[in-house]
Amino acid sequence: MTTKNEMAEQAAEMIGATLLRLHSETGLPLDCILAGAHAEVITLMTSTLGGPITAHCCEQAAERVRTLPSLDAVSLAFSEPAGRA
């Protein structure tokens, strides 16, 4: 039997793949796609779960990601220096 957490993980994987496909097929900047997806997700969460639960979920998510760097920042931190300083 599939649990709700497993179904949520499957949905997250499908949504991520769809967003990346949308980026590659349309050429829209990924940050714009993510902003639009975020707006839609928050709207659907609010209409389905209500404002207080949506706010609580967003606050919990913010706490988990607040200090995480972007992939670009990580790549820069681990890149080899080029040339001489």
N, C-alpha and C positions, 0 to 999 in steps of 0.2 A: 504494500500500500504506500502511495506517495503522500508525504506530509506536506502541509502548507509551506513550510520552509523550503522543502525541495522544489515545490512548484514555483515559489518565488525566485529561487536561484535559476531555474530553467527560464522563467520569464525574463530575468535580468540579462541572461546570456543572449536570448533572442533579441531583446531591445538593443543591447550594445551592438550586436551584429547589424541590426537594421540601421542604427544611427551611422555606423561606419560605411555601410553600403550607400546610404543617402548622401554622405559626404563624397564618396568616390564617384557616384553616378551624376550628381548635380554640380559638383565643384564648389558648393557653398562652403564657406569657412566653418570648420568644426566648432569653433566657439559660438557661432551664430546658431548652428543646429542644436548644440547643447542648451543654449539659452531658451530657444523655442521649446525644446523637449521639457526642460525644467518647468517652464510656465504651464505647459499642458499637464504635466504630472501633478503639480501642486493644485491646479484647478480641479482635476479629477479626484485627487485625494480629498480635497475640501468638500466637494459635492457628495462623495461617497462616505467619508468618515467623519466629516465635520471639522470645523476650524480648530477646536482645542486639541484633538488627536493629531491632526495634520501638523500643527505647530509643535507639539511634543515630539513627533517623529523627526521633524526637520531640526529641532534643537539637539536631539540625540545624535543625528547624523553630523551636524556641525561640530559637535564636540569630538567625534571620532576623526574628522578630517582636517580640523583647523590647523594643525602643525605639519601636515604632509606637504612635501614639495611637489612641484610639477615634474613631469618626465624631462622637460628641457633643463630644469635646474639640476636634476640628478645627473643628466648626461654631461653638463658643463662641469660639475664638481668632480667627476671621475675621468674627464678627458685628459689626455696627455698634452703638456704644453708644446706649442709649436715654435720652432726657432729658439732664439736666445733672448734672454731678458737683459 
